């Protein structure tokens, strides 16, 4: 059976929760990534809802934000999670946080936070989840620094849920399963191909082009068949 994309952000959040719950139960000290790559997405609301769902399921967690301002906004909009909201500098300054036995959910970390996140994770014995965090910097995308990071700290992270719409289609991965590619047609998304690992742009372009050629051939054959029936 072909994979199906979430109908909206609400369903994506629900499926993320299910996928994350499964991977958390499978590995004690996992390092996981969640990616909702929607253009213009405001993370505050979805992050609070996901955290609340995790808390309601009995998972103790800390919700970490890049700075004190973001943490304050989260406390304002999610008062029931106020005691769980911290900023990265707080965690780095006080190693005692790591001894609480909580899942650490880091929201929206950027390349400038790389060293801080790496230092925190080195002390954290419970699972850590990066939500829409981009720790790799394009400015150091090549060279010895980038290679060292990819072979070291960045190599331990696994995808728990990934949803990435783009102009020609969408890419999805959930529950440690394979990566699913969809093509955008006038009447909606259609499943195209499955990949064992995350495909690069060249693989995506090739798969979408092949799918388009196959569709045109099928439509052409149907047209010829109808013409034959008409005599």
ZAMIRO-820359 format. One record per residue: residue number from 1; x, y, z of N, C-alpha, C, CB in turn. Coordinates in pm, 1 decimal. Glycine has a CB too. Example, Ala and Ser with C-alpha at 12.3 -4.5 7.8 and 13.67 -1.06 7.14 Angstrom:
! ZAMIRO-820359
> 1,1319.0,-569.0,780.0,1230.0,-450.0,780.0,1320.0,-330.0,780.0,1130.8,-447.3,904.6
> 2,1285.0,-225.0,708.0,1367.0,-106.0,714.0,1290.0,3.0,787.0,1408.4,-59.8,572.5
***
This chain:
! ZAMIRO-820359
> 1,84.5,-120.1,0.0,0.0,0.0,0.0,87.8,124.8,0.0,-95.5,0.7,122.9
> 2,57.0,220.4,-88.0,136.1,342.1,-98.2,113.8,431.0,23.2,101.7,417.7,-226.3
> 3,215.9,508.1,56.1,206.2,601.0,167.8,109.9,714.2,133.6,345.1,657.3,204.0
> 4,56.8,777.2,237.5,-37.8,887.7,220.6,11.3,1005.8,303.2,-182.9,845.9,263.2
> 5,10.9,1123.0,243.8,53.0,1243.4,314.9,-52.7,1287.1,415.6,81.5,1356.6,215.9
> 6,-11.8,1353.4,523.9,-110.1,1413.3,615.2,-194.9,1515.9,541.0,-39.7,1479.4,736.3
> 7,-320.9,1525.2,579.8,-411.7,1618.4,512.7,-383.6,1762.9,551.3,-556.0,1583.9,545.4
> 8,-330.9,1785.0,673.1,-306.7,1920.8,720.2,-204.9,1916.8,833.8,-439.0,1988.3,766.5
> 9,-175.2,2033.7,889.4,-76.5,2041.6,997.2,-121.6,1963.9,1120.1,-50.6,2187.2,1034.6
> 10,-251.0,1967.4,1149.4,-301.5,1895.7,1266.2,-273.4,1746.1,1255.4,-451.8,1919.7,1282.7
> 11,-299.3,1688.8,1138.4,-271.1,1545.8,1119.9,-121.1,1519.1,1123.3,-330.5,1495.7,986.9
> 12,-42.5,1611.9,1068.1,103.2,1596.4,1072.8,152.3,1593.9,1217.4,172.3,1710.4,994.9
> 13,95.1,1679.3,1301.7,133.1,1680.8,1443.1,96.7,1548.7,1510.4,64.8,1797.9,1516.1
> 14,-21.6,1497.0,1481.0,-65.5,1371.0,1541.4,25.3,1255.9,1499.1,-211.0,1340.5,1502.5
> 15,58.9,1251.5,1371.5,145.3,1144.0,1322.5,287.7,1159.1,1374.9,145.8,1141.8,1169.6
> 16,330.0,1282.5,1395.0,460.5,1305.5,1456.2,463.9,1249.8,1597.4,493.9,1454.8,1457.4
> 17,359.0,1276.4,1673.6,351.4,1226.2,1811.0,358.4,1073.6,1814.1,222.1,1274.5,1878.6
> 18,284.0,1008.0,1725.3,284.5,861.5,1720.2,423.8,809.9,1683.8,180.0,810.0,1618.3
> 19,484.3,871.4,1581.0,617.1,827.7,1537.0,721.1,848.4,1646.4,658.9,903.0,1410.4
> 20,715.5,963.8,1711.7,813.1,993.4,1816.4,794.6,900.8,1936.1,801.3,1139.7,1860.6
> 21,671.2,873.2,1972.4,645.1,782.3,2084.2,704.1,644.8,2056.8,494.2,770.7,2110.3
> 22,693.5,600.0,1932.5,746.6,468.4,1897.1,898.8,464.3,1907.2,703.2,430.5,1756.0
> 23,966.0,566.4,1853.8,1112.0,562.4,1856.4,1165.5,582.7,1998.2,1169.7,669.1,1762.6
> 24,1094.9,660.3,2078.7,1139.6,681.7,2216.3,1132.0,552.9,2297.3,1055.7,790.6,2283.2
> 25,1035.5,468.8,2264.9,1021.8,342.3,2337.5,1122.6,238.0,2291.2,881.3,288.0,2321.2
> 26,1187.2,265.2,2176.6,1278.1,165.2,2120.0,1423.7,188.1,2157.4,1265.3,163.8,1970.8
> 27,1457.3,307.8,2204.1,1597.9,339.6,2228.2,1609.0,437.6,2343.7,1664.1,397.6,2101.2
> 28,1683.5,400.2,2447.9,1689.4,482.4,2569.1,1759.0,615.6,2545.1,1760.6,407.1,2679.6
> 29,1877.8,612.9,2485.2,1952.5,736.7,2468.5,1959.2,774.5,2320.2,2094.4,722.7,2527.6
> 30,1843.6,790.4,2260.2,1839.6,822.4,2118.5,1858.6,970.9,2092.7,1709.2,776.6,2059.1
> 31,1898.9,1001.3,1971.9,1910.9,1138.7,1924.5,1826.7,1147.9,1797.6,2062.3,1179.7,1898.0
> 32,1715.8,1222.7,1806.7,1614.6,1219.8,1702.0,1590.4,1358.9,1643.6,1484.4,1162.7,1756.6
> 33,1546.2,1360.2,1519.0,1511.3,1485.5,1452.5,1367.1,1480.6,1403.3,1607.3,1513.6,1335.1
> 34,1296.7,1590.9,1422.0,1164.0,1610.9,1364.2,1173.1,1733.0,1273.4,1053.2,1629.5,1475.8
> 35,1127.3,1716.9,1150.6,1132.5,1827.9,1055.2,995.0,1850.2,994.9,1236.3,1800.5,944.1
> 36,940.0,1967.3,1021.9,818.8,2013.9,953.6,863.1,2130.1,865.8,703.6,2057.2,1056.4
> 37,890.2,2103.4,739.9,951.7,2205.3,655.6,846.0,2280.7,575.3,1054.5,2141.8,561.4
> 38,754.1,2345.2,648.9,651.8,2426.5,584.9,698.5,2571.5,581.8,515.9,2413.6,658.9
> 39,689.3,2632.9,466.3,730.6,2772.8,455.1,640.3,2861.2,541.1,727.1,2819.3,307.4
> 40,702.4,2946.5,621.8,626.8,3039.8,704.3,566.6,2980.0,830.1,519.3,3098.7,624.1
> 41,601.7,2854.6,862.4,545.5,2790.6,981.2,594.7,2858.7,1108.5,581.6,2641.7,983.9
> 42,502.3,2895.7,1195.4,536.6,2949.2,1327.5,541.4,2831.4,1424.6,432.5,3058.8,1375.0
> 43,657.6,2807.9,1481.1,681.1,2686.0,1557.6,619.3,2685.6,1696.6,826.4,2663.5,1569.8
> 44,591.8,2801.6,1751.0,552.1,2809.0,1891.3,431.1,2720.9,1921.6,521.7,2952.9,1929.0
> 45,323.0,2738.8,1847.3,201.5,2661.7,1872.9,219.9,2512.1,1854.1,91.6,2709.3,1783.4
> 46,271.2,2466.7,1737.8,291.9,2323.3,1718.2,385.8,2260.9,1821.1,345.9,2298.6,1580.4
> 47,491.5,2333.6,1859.6,585.5,2279.9,1958.6,518.2,2262.3,2094.3,707.6,2371.9,1972.1
> 48,435.4,2358.4,2132.6,363.5,2348.4,2259.9,264.8,2232.5,2256.7,289.8,2480.1,2291.0
> 49,193.4,2217.3,2145.3,94.8,2108.3,2136.1,162.9,1971.6,2139.8,11.7,2121.7,2007.2
> 50,275.7,1957.6,2069.6,348.2,1830.3,2072.3,400.1,1801.3,2212.8,464.9,1832.2,1971.6
> 51,453.9,1902.4,2277.7,506.2,1884.3,2413.7,395.4,1846.3,2510.6,575.8,2012.0,2461.8
> 52,279.6,1909.1,2496.1,167.2,1877.3,2584.1,120.9,1733.4,2562.9,50.7,1974.6,2560.0
> 53,118.0,1689.7,2436.0,78.4,1551.5,2407.2,177.2,1452.7,2469.3,69.1,1528.6,2254.9
> 54,305.8,1483.4,2462.0,406.8,1396.6,2523.0,390.3,1393.1,2674.5,548.5,1444.3,2486.1
> 55,368.6,1510.2,2732.9,350.7,1517.7,2878.6,226.4,1441.5,2921.9,341.2,1664.2,2924.5
> 56,117.0,1456.3,2846.5,-7.6,1386.9,2879.8,7.2,1235.6,2869.5,-119.8,1434.0,2788.3
> 57,101.7,1190.0,2786.7,123.0,1045.5,2771.6,214.9,989.3,2879.7,181.3,1015.4,2634.2
> 58,259.8,1076.5,2969.8,342.2,1031.0,3081.0,490.9,1049.0,3062.9,315.5,890.3,3105.8
> 59,532.1,1121.2,2959.0,674.4,1143.6,2933.1,718.0,1274.8,2997.0,703.5,1144.9,2780.7
> 60,815.6,1268.3,3086.2,872.0,1389.7,3143.0,964.1,1455.6,3042.8,946.8,1359.7,3273.0
> 61,953.8,1587.3,3027.8,1035.3,1652.7,2926.2,1072.1,1794.0,2966.6,962.5,1654.4,2793.5
> 62,1176.9,1842.3,2900.8,1214.3,1983.2,2903.9,1203.9,2036.0,2762.3,1358.4,2003.9,2962.1
> 63,1146.0,2154.4,2749.7,1127.5,2218.1,2620.6,1226.7,2333.3,2612.1,979.8,2267.6,2601.0
> 64,1331.1,2316.0,2530.1,1441.5,2412.4,2526.8,1433.6,2500.3,2402.9,1576.3,2339.9,2531.1
> 65,1451.3,2631.3,2424.5,1443.4,2730.5,2318.1,1579.6,2797.5,2300.5,1333.9,2835.9,2348.8
> 66,1605.6,2854.4,2182.8,1738.6,2911.8,2157.7,1777.2,3026.2,2250.9,1745.3,2960.3,2017.2
> 67,1678.1,3102.8,2298.5,1711.6,3216.8,2384.6,1601.9,3239.3,2487.6,1732.9,3344.4,2300.5
> 68,1630.5,3328.7,2581.7,1537.4,3354.1,2691.6,1406.7,3415.4,2642.5,1601.6,3445.9,2794.4
> 69,1412.8,3497.1,2537.3,1291.5,3558.3,2484.0,1194.4,3455.4,2430.3,1326.2,3656.6,2375.5
> 70,1245.9,3358.9,2354.7,1160.2,3253.3,2300.2,1102.3,3167.5,2412.3,1239.0,3165.5,2201.4
> 71,1183.5,3139.7,2514.6,1134.6,3061.0,2628.2,1023.6,3135.6,2701.7,1249.9,3028.6,2725.3
> 72,1037.4,3267.5,2714.3,935.2,3347.7,2782.1,803.8,3346.0,2704.2,983.9,3492.5,2800.3
> 73,811.2,3354.3,2572.2,690.0,3348.0,2490.4,621.3,3212.6,2505.3,723.3,3374.4,2342.7
> 74,700.8,3106.0,2511.3,643.7,2972.1,2528.1,573.4,2959.7,2663.2,753.4,2864.6,2515.3
> 75,631.5,3018.2,2766.9,567.7,3015.5,2899.1,436.9,3094.0,2897.8,662.5,3072.7,3006.2
> 76,434.6,3203.0,2821.7,313.0,3284.3,2813.2,201.7,3210.2,2739.4,342.7,3417.3,2743.0
> 77,236.4,3147.6,2624.6,134.9,3082.2,2542.4,102.9,2940.3,2588.1,179.9,3079.3,2399.3
> 78,192.3,2881.0,2665.1,168.3,2746.4,2717.3,191.6,2742.2,2866.9,258.1,2644.3,2647.3
> 79,108.1,2811.1,2944.7,131.9,2821.0,3089.6,137.4,2685.8,3159.6,24.3,2904.9,3153.1
> 80,66.9,2586.4,3104.4,69.1,2453.9,3166.5,204.9,2385.9,3149.3,-41.0,2366.1,3107.1
> 81,288.8,2440.6,3059.7,423.0,2386.4,3037.4,532.0,2480.7,3087.8,444.0,2358.3,2889.3
> 82,492.3,2584.6,3159.9,587.7,2688.7,3199.7,707.8,2631.9,3274.3,518.5,2792.2,3286.3
> 83,682.9,2536.0,3362.9,793.5,2480.4,3441.7,886.6,2393.3,3357.8,738.7,2399.2,3557.7
> 84,842.4,2358.8,3236.3,924.1,2275.1,3147.6,1005.5,2357.6,3048.3,835.4,2177.8,3072.0
> 85,977.8,2487.9,3037.9,1040.7,2571.3,2935.4,1170.4,2633.9,2986.6,944.1,2681.1,2889.5
> 86,1276.9,2614.1,2911.6,1407.6,2670.2,2946.2,1473.3,2719.2,2817.6,1498.2,2564.3,3019.5
> 87,1583.5,2791.1,2831.9,1661.0,2826.4,2713.4,1793.8,2751.2,2716.2,1684.6,2980.1,2705.9
> 88,1859.0,2745.2,2602.3,1980.4,2664.5,2589.7,2091.4,2710.7,2683.3,2030.0,2668.0,2447.1
> 89,2101.7,2840.8,2703.4,2206.8,2891.1,2792.0,2185.9,2844.3,2935.7,2211.6,3043.9,2787.2
> 90,2060.2,2837.3,2979.0,2031.3,2784.5,3112.6,2082.4,2641.9,3127.3,1880.7,2789.3,3140.8
> 91,2054.6,2561.0,3026.8,2096.0,2420.8,3032.9,2247.8,2407.2,3034.5,2038.3,2343.6,2914.9
> 92,2313.4,2491.2,2956.3,2459.5,2482.2,2950.3,2524.2,2530.3,3080.1,2512.6,2563.8,2832.2
> 93,2465.4,2632.6,3142.4,2523.9,2687.7,3265.2,2509.2,2593.7,3384.0,2459.8,2820.9,3298.0
> 94,2401.5,2516.8,3386.6,2373.4,2433.0,3503.4,2359.3,2286.8,3462.2,2245.5,2480.8,3574.9
> 95,2465.8,2207.4,3475.9,2461.1,2065.2,3436.8,2359.2,1983.5,3515.8,2597.5,2003.2,3454.1
> 96,2307.8,2038.3,3626.3,2211.4,1963.3,3707.4,2083.6,1931.8,3629.9,2177.0,2041.5,3833.5
> 97,2053.0,2013.3,3528.2,1934.2,1986.0,3447.3,1940.8,1846.0,3386.2,1919.4,2091.7,3336.3
> 98,2060.6,1802.8,3349.3,2076.1,1673.7,3281.5,2043.6,1556.6,3372.9,2217.3,1659.0,3228.6
> 99,2041.9,1579.8,3503.4,2015.9,1471.9,3596.8,1869.7,1449.9,3628.9,2088.4,1497.2,3721.1
> 100,1781.0,1526.6,3565.6,1637.8,1514.8,3596.1,1572.8,1392.8,3533.5,1565.5,1637.8,3549.8
> 101,1640.0,1332.1,3435.7,1583.2,1214.8,3370.2,1474.6,1246.2,3270.8,1529.8,1122.4,3471.3
> 102,1480.3,1365.0,3210.4,1375.5,1408.0,3118.5,1420.0,1398.2,2973.2,1333.6,1550.3,3150.1
> 103,1321.9,1375.7,2886.8,1342.3,1394.9,2744.1,1370.9,1543.2,2719.9,1217.9,1346.6,2661.6
> 104,1465.6,1572.1,2631.5,1497.3,1710.3,2597.2,1450.6,1737.2,2454.8,1649.9,1738.6,2612.1
> 105,1357.2,1830.7,2441.1,1305.5,1870.8,2310.2,1357.7,2010.7,2279.6,1148.5,1866.8,2306.8
> 106,1447.5,2020.6,2182.0,1510.3,2147.5,2145.6,1441.3,2202.2,2021.1,1663.7,2129.8,2121.1
> 107,1389.9,2323.5,2031.4,1308.9,2381.3,1924.4,1385.8,2491.3,1851.2,1177.3,2437.2,1981.0
> 108,1395.6,2477.1,1718.7,1445.7,2584.9,1634.8,1590.2,2624.4,1655.6,1363.5,2701.4,1655.0
> 109,1675.7,2532.0,1695.9,1817.8,2564.8,1712.3,1880.3,2595.3,1576.2,1893.8,2448.2,1781.9
> 110,1975.2,2688.3,1574.8,2038.3,2734.7,1452.4,2188.8,2703.8,1454.4,2014.3,2885.8,1433.9
> 111,2258.0,2723.2,1341.0,2402.3,2694.7,1338.1,2481.0,2764.6,1448.5,2458.8,2735.0,1205.0
> 112,2437.8,2883.1,1487.9,2508.0,2954.9,1595.2,2495.8,2883.4,1729.9,2453.5,3097.1,1607.4
> 113,2401.2,2790.1,1740.1,2381.4,2714.6,1864.4,2456.0,2581.4,1864.4,2233.2,2689.7,1886.8
> 114,2532.8,2554.1,1759.9,2593.3,2421.1,1743.7,2675.0,2380.0,1865.9,2682.1,2418.5,1619.5
> 115,2770.0,2463.1,1906.7,2857.4,2425.9,2018.5,2778.2,2408.7,2147.7,2966.8,2531.5,2038.0
> 116,2678.7,2494.7,2168.6,2597.1,2485.1,2289.8,2518.8,2354.5,2292.5,2501.0,2604.3,2299.6
> 117,2454.0,2321.5,2180.6,2375.7,2197.8,2173.8,2466.1,2076.0,2189.4,2298.5,2189.9,2040.8
> 118,2581.8,2079.6,2126.6,2675.1,1967.0,2137.8,2718.4,1947.1,2283.1,2798.8,1989.9,2048.0
> 119,2748.1,2056.4,2352.6,2791.2,2046.8,2492.3,2678.8,1992.3,2580.7,2837.1,2184.6,2544.0
> 120,2556.8,2039.1,2558.0,2442.8,1991.6,2637.4,2420.1,1842.3,2614.2,2314.8,2071.2,2602.0
> 121,2422.8,1801.4,2487.6,2395.3,1661.4,2454.5,2502.0,1567.0,2509.7,2385.3,1644.6,2303.7
> 122,2624.2,1616.2,2523.2,2730.7,1530.7,2576.4,2705.1,1493.7,2722.3,2866.3,1600.7,2563.5
> 123,2622.3,1573.8,2791.3,2590.5,1548.1,2931.7,2452.7,1483.9,2950.8,2597.2,1677.5,3009.8
> 124,2376.9,1473.3,2841.0,2236.9,1431.5,2852.0,2223.8,1282.2,2825.4,2148.5,1511.0,2754.1
> 125,2181.0,1206.7,2926.8,2173.3,1061.6,2913.8,2035.8,1013.4,2868.2,2208.3,996.8,3045.1
> 126,1939.6,1103.6,2864.6,1806.5,1070.0,2814.8,1796.0,1110.6,2667.2,1695.8,1140.5,2899.9
> 127,1687.1,1071.6,2600.0,1672.5,1108.2,2458.4,1669.0,1259.5,2437.4,1545.8,1046.0,2401.5
> 128,1719.4,1300.8,2321.6,1714.4,1440.6,2279.4,1648.0,1446.0,2142.4,1857.8,1505.0,2275.7
> 129,1557.4,1541.0,2125.5,1486.3,1558.4,1998.8,1508.6,1700.7,1949.2,1333.9,1528.3,2014.9
> 130,1551.8,1713.1,1825.0,1563.6,1843.0,1759.9,1439.3,1866.3,1675.2,1692.9,1851.2,1672.9
> 131,1364.9,1971.1,1706.2,1245.3,2005.3,1629.5,1275.5,2125.5,1540.5,1124.9,2035.1,1723.8
> 132,1268.7,2104.5,1409.5,1296.9,2210.5,1312.3,1424.2,2286.6,1348.6,1178.5,2307.7,1303.6
> 133,1526.9,2212.3,1377.5,1655.8,2272.2,1411.7,1753.6,2250.0,1297.3,1711.6,2212.9,1543.7
> 134,1832.7,2351.5,1270.2,1929.8,2345.5,1160.3,2066.7,2381.3,1216.8,1889.9,2442.5,1042.3
> 135,2139.8,2278.0,1257.9,2268.5,2301.2,1322.5,2383.2,2313.1,1223.0,2297.4,2190.2,1419.6
> 136,2364.3,2258.5,1102.7,2470.4,2267.1,1002.9,2463.8,2401.5,932.0,2459.8,2151.8,901.2
> 137,2579.6,2462.9,914.9,2589.7,2595.6,854.6,2639.2,2581.9,711.4,2684.1,2687.4,936.9
> 138,2565.2,2641.1,617.4,2606.7,2635.1,477.2,2743.7,2698.0,456.3,2504.1,2704.6,388.8
> 139,2779.9,2792.8,542.0,2909.1,2860.9,528.6,3026.2,2767.6,555.5,2915.9,2979.5,623.1
> 140,2999.6,2660.4,633.0,3105.4,2561.8,658.3,3063.8,2426.5,601.5,3135.4,2550.0,810.6
> 141,2990.4,2432.3,490.8,2938.3,2310.0,430.3,3044.3,2223.5,366.3,2836.3,2344.1,328.8
> 142,3159.3,2281.0,335.7,3269.3,2203.9,280.3,3392.0,2228.1,366.5,3296.4,2241.7,131.7
> 143,3488.4,2139.7,353.6,3610.3,2156.8,430.5,3616.5,2065.8,551.2,3623.3,2298.6,474.1
> 144,3726.8,2076.5,624.1,3753.9,1984.3,734.1,3655.6,2000.3,849.8,3894.8,2004.4,784.4
> 145,3612.2,2123.5,878.0,3518.9,2145.6,988.9,3386.7,2074.2,962.5,3494.6,2296.5,1010.3
> 146,3333.3,2091.6,841.2,3206.5,2027.5,806.4,3219.1,1875.9,809.6,3159.6,2073.3,668.0
> 147,3329.3,1822.6,755.0,3348.4,1677.1,754.0,3357.7,1621.9,895.1,3474.3,1640.0,675.3
> 148,3427.4,1693.6,981.8,3441.9,1648.5,1119.8,3306.7,1646.3,1190.9,3540.1,1738.7,1195.5
> 149,3225.4,1747.9,1167.1,3093.5,1753.5,1230.8,3003.1,1642.3,1180.9,3027.9,1888.6,1205.6
> 150,3005.6,1616.6,1049.4,2918.3,1513.5,993.7,2958.4,1374.4,1040.7,2920.3,1519.1,841.7
> 151,3087.0,1351.8,1057.9,3134.3,1221.0,1104.1,3118.0,1205.8,1254.8,3280.7,1200.8,1065.6
> 152,3111.1,1317.4,1326.0,3102.6,1313.1,1471.3,2962.0,1336.6,1521.7,3194.8,1414.5,1531.2
> 153,2939.9,1455.3,1578.0,2814.6,1485.9,1646.4,2692.5,1470.7,1556.6,2819.4,1625.8,1701.0
> 154,2697.4,1518.8,1432.8,2579.6,1516.0,1346.9,2545.3,1375.5,1297.9,2600.8,1606.9,1228.6
> 155,2640.7,1284.3,1303.1,2616.6,1149.7,1250.2,2525.7,1065.6,1339.3,2747.9,1078.1,1231.6
> 156,2505.8,1105.7,1464.7,2428.1,1022.8,1557.4,2278.2,1050.2,1549.1,2475.8,1045.7,1699.5
> 157,2238.9,1154.8,1476.7,2098.0,1192.9,1473.1,2021.9,1111.1,1369.0,2084.0,1342.8,1443.2
> 158,1902.9,1064.9,1407.4,1815.5,989.5,1318.0,1682.7,1063.2,1303.4,1792.9,845.2,1371.0
> 159,1619.7,1043.4,1189.4,1491.9,1109.7,1164.2,1377.3,1029.5,1224.6,1469.7,1128.8,1013.3
> 160,1298.3,1095.1,1310.1,1176.7,1033.9,1364.0,1055.9,1069.1,1277.7,1153.3,1079.2,1509.3
> 161,1056.4,1191.7,1223.3,948.1,1235.0,1134.6,1000.4,1348.8,1048.4,821.2,1279.4,1215.8
> 162,970.6,1341.0,919.0,1014.7,1445.0,825.2,903.5,1467.1,723.9,1149.2,1405.4,753.7
> 163,860.4,1591.3,710.2,759.4,1626.5,610.3,803.3,1755.1,542.0,617.4,1642.7,675.1
> 164,825.5,1745.4,410.9,884.3,1857.2,336.8,812.8,1877.4,203.1,1034.7,1833.1,313.5
> 165,710.1,1962.0,200.6,649.7,1996.5,71.7,743.4,2088.2,-7.7,511.7,2064.9,92.5
> 166,743.7,2073.6,-139.2,818.6,2164.3,-225.2,738.8,2185.5,-353.2,961.4,2108.4,-256.4
> 167,791.9,2262.5,-446.1,713.4,2308.1,-560.8,656.4,2193.0,-642.6,798.3,2395.4,-649.5
> 168,738.7,2089.4,-667.4,693.9,1980.6,-754.0,632.8,1863.2,-678.9,808.4,1931.7,-835.7
> 169,639.9,1864.3,-545.7,589.0,1748.8,-472.6,614.1,1759.1,-323.7,651.1,1622.7,-525.5
> 170,645.5,1644.9,-262.4,669.8,1642.1,-118.1,751.9,1518.3,-83.5,535.8,1643.3,-38.8
> 171,825.1,1529.0,27.4,907.2,1418.8,77.6,866.1,1392.2,221.7,1060.7,1451.5,67.4
> 172,845.9,1263.3,255.1,801.0,1229.1,389.5,872.9,1104.4,439.7,649.0,1207.7,391.9
> 173,900.6,1104.4,569.7,953.9,985.8,636.7,897.8,984.3,777.9,1111.5,984.9,637.7
> 174,854.7,867.6,824.4,801.3,858.6,960.0,824.3,719.1,1016.4,651.4,893.2,962.0
> 175,835.0,713.6,1149.2,843.2,587.3,1222.4,959.4,500.6,1175.4,713.4,510.5,1208.1
> 176,1074.1,564.8,1146.8,1196.4,495.1,1105.9,1176.9,409.8,981.1,1245.9,408.0,1218.9
> 177,1077.9,443.0,902.4,1054.9,369.5,779.0,1124.4,440.6,663.8,903.9,354.6,750.9
> 178,1098.1,393.7,542.6,1167.2,449.4,427.5,1112.0,587.4,391.4,1155.4,354.9,308.2
> 179,1185.5,654.6,303.9,1148.4,789.4,261.4,1054.8,779.7,141.3,1274.7,873.9,226.5
> 180,944.6,853.3,147.9,841.2,846.9,45.2,838.4,978.3,-34.1,702.3,818.4,109.1
> 181,840.5,965.1,-166.2,837.5,1082.0,-254.0,701.8,1091.0,-323.0,951.6,1075.4,-358.8
> 182,646.5,1211.8,-325.6,516.9,1237.3,-388.1,532.9,1345.0,-495.5,411.3,1280.4,-281.9
> 183,451.2,1334.1,-599.7,448.8,1434.7,-705.6,322.2,1518.2,-692.3,456.4,1368.4,-846.1
> 184,336.3,1648.1,-713.1,220.3,1736.8,-710.0,154.8,1739.6,-847.5,260.9,1879.8,-665.9
> 185,30.3,1692.8,-854.4,-49.6,1696.8,-976.4,-159.9,1801.2,-960.4,-110.0,1556.7,-1008.3
> 186,-227.8,1838.1,-1068.6,-335.2,1937.6,-1056.9,-444.0,1899.3,-957.2,-397.7,1959.7,-1191.2
> 187,-465.6,1768.7,-937.4,-571.0,1725.0,-845.8,-516.7,1676.8,-711.5,-651.7,1614.9,-909.8
> 188,-390.8,1705.9,-682.4,-335.6,1668.9,-552.4,-204.1,1593.5,-563.7,-434.9,1585.5,-476.5
> 189,-159.7,1537.7,-450.8,-32.2,1466.2,-446.1,-51.8,1319.0,-483.0,31.5,1478.4,-305.9
> 190,46.0,1265.5,-556.6,47.7,1123.2,-588.6,181.9,1063.1,-549.0,20.0,1100.2,-738.8
> 191,175.3,945.7,-486.7,297.3,875.4,-446.6,376.7,836.1,-570.4,263.9,750.2,-361.4
> 192,509.8,852.5,-562.7,596.0,825.2,-677.5,693.9,712.2,-650.2,672.1,950.1,-716.4
> 193,769.8,724.7,-540.2,878.7,628.8,-519.3,918.8,626.0,-372.7,1000.5,664.0,-607.3
> 194,979.7,513.5,-334.6,1028.6,492.9,-198.9,1180.6,481.2,-202.3,964.5,366.4,-135.0
> 195,1246.5,541.7,-102.5,1392.6,537.8,-93.0,1432.7,481.8,43.4,1454.0,679.7,-114.7
> 196,1539.9,402.7,45.2,1588.7,346.9,171.5,1653.6,454.4,258.3,1688.7,234.0,144.7
> 197,1715.5,554.4,196.1,1778.0,666.3,266.9,1726.3,795.9,205.8,1934.6,658.9,259.2
> 198,1747.5,904.7,277.0,1696.7,1032.0,226.5,1756.9,1063.3,89.3,1727.9,1145.7,326.0
> 199,1673.1,1085.2,-11.6,1725.3,1112.9,-146.0,1780.3,1254.5,-156.7,1616.1,1091.8,-250.8
> 200,1882.2,1270.6,-241.0,1932.0,1405.0,-267.1,1849.5,1467.4,-380.0,2083.7,1402.2,-303.6
> 201,1880.3,1591.5,-413.1,1799.2,1663.3,-511.1,1803.1,1596.5,-648.3,1846.6,1807.2,-522.6
> 202,1918.2,1543.0,-684.7,1929.7,1476.6,-815.2,1840.2,1353.2,-822.1,2075.8,1437.2,-842.9
> 203,1836.1,1275.2,-714.9,1750.2,1156.6,-711.3,1602.6,1195.4,-716.3,1778.6,1073.9,-585.1
> 204,1567.2,1303.1,-646.5,1428.5,1350.0,-647.7,1388.3,1394.5,-787.9,1409.5,1465.7,-547.7
> 205,1473.6,1474.4,-851.1,1443.2,1524.2,-985.9,1428.9,1408.9,-1084.8,1552.9,1621.2,-1033.6
> 206,1517.7,1310.8,-1074.0,1513.8,1196.4,-1165.9,1386.2,1114.8,-1147.2,1636.8,1106.7,-1145.1
> 207,1347.4,1091.5,-1021.0,1226.7,1013.2,-993.9,1101.6,1085.3,-1042.3,1215.0,983.6,-844.5
> 208,1095.2,1216.7,-1020.0,978.4,1292.9,-1064.0,970.2,1297.6,-1216.2,982.8,1435.3,-1007.1
> 209,1085.4,1310.8,-1282.1,1086.9,1313.5,-1428.3,1042.4,1179.0,-1485.1,1227.2,1349.3,-1480.2
> 210,1091.2,1070.0,-1425.2,1053.3,936.2,-1472.0,904.4,911.5,-1452.4,1134.4,828.5,-1398.6
> 211,851.6,957.6,-1338.4,708.8,940.3,-1311.3,625.4,1019.1,-1411.1,675.3,984.2,-1167.9
> 212,671.6,1138.9,-1446.6,599.5,1219.2,-1544.5,599.2,1155.4,-1681.6,659.4,1356.8,-1553.0
> 213,714.1,1097.0,-1720.6,721.8,1028.6,-1849.8,628.3,908.4,-1852.4,866.2,984.0,-1879.1
> 214,624.8,834.3,-1740.7,537.2,717.2,-1734.3,391.1,754.9,-1745.0,560.5,641.2,-1606.0
> 215,352.9,866.2,-1680.0,213.6,911.1,-1686.7,176.8,951.7,-1828.8,189.9,1028.4,-1590.4
> 216,267.1,1022.8,-1896.3,238.5,1064.3,-2033.6,224.2,943.5,-2125.9,348.9,1157.2,-2085.4
> 217,308.4,840.7,-2105.4,298.5,720.3,-2187.5,165.6,648.5,-2163.7,415.8,625.8,-2157.9
> 218,123.5,642.3,-2037.4,-2.9,576.7,-2004.1,-121.0,650.0,-2066.5,-20.5,568.7,-1852.2
> 219,-120.0,783.1,-2055.2,-228.5,861.6,-2113.4,-230.8,848.2,-2265.0,-215.1,1008.5,-2073.9
> 220,-110.8,843.8,-2325.5,-103.9,826.8,-2470.2,-161.2,693.6,-2514.0,39.0,839.2,-2517.7
> 221,-130.0,587.5,-2438.4,-182.3,454.8,-2470.5,-334.4,451.5,-2455.9,-117.9,348.3,-2379.9
> 222,-386.1,518.8,-2353.4,-531.3,523.1,-2334.7,-598.6,597.8,-2449.1,-566.4,589.4,-2200.7
> 223,-537.5,707.1,-2493.1,-593.9,782.7,-2605.3,-600.0,696.4,-2730.9,-510.9,909.5,-2632.2
> 224,-492.1,620.8,-2755.9,-489.6,534.9,-2874.8,-595.0,424.5,-2864.6,-349.6,472.9,-2893.5
> 225,-612.1,370.5,-2743.2,-711.8,265.6,-2722.5,-852.8,318.8,-2749.6,-702.2,209.9,-2579.1
> 226,-880.5,439.5,-2700.8,-1012.2,500.1,-2723.3,-1033.9,527.5,-2871.5,-1026.6,630.6,-2642.5
> 227,-928.0,574.8,-2939.6,-939.7,599.9,-3083.6,-970.0,471.1,-3158.7,-810.7,663.5,-3137.9
> 228,-905.7,359.3,-3116.9,-930.8,230.6,-3182.3,-1075.8,187.2,-3162.9,-835.6,122.8,-3127.6
> 229,-1129.7,210.5,-3041.4,-1267.9,172.7,-3014.9,-1365.3,252.4,-3101.5,-1300.6,192.9,-2867.4
> 230,-1327.6,376.9,-3125.9,-1414.9,462.2,-3207.2,-1407.1,426.2,-3354.6,-1378.4,608.8,-3188.1
> 231,-1303.0,349.1,-3390.1,-1287.0,309.6,-3529.9,-1227.2,421.2,-3611.5,-1420.0,267.9,-3589.4
***
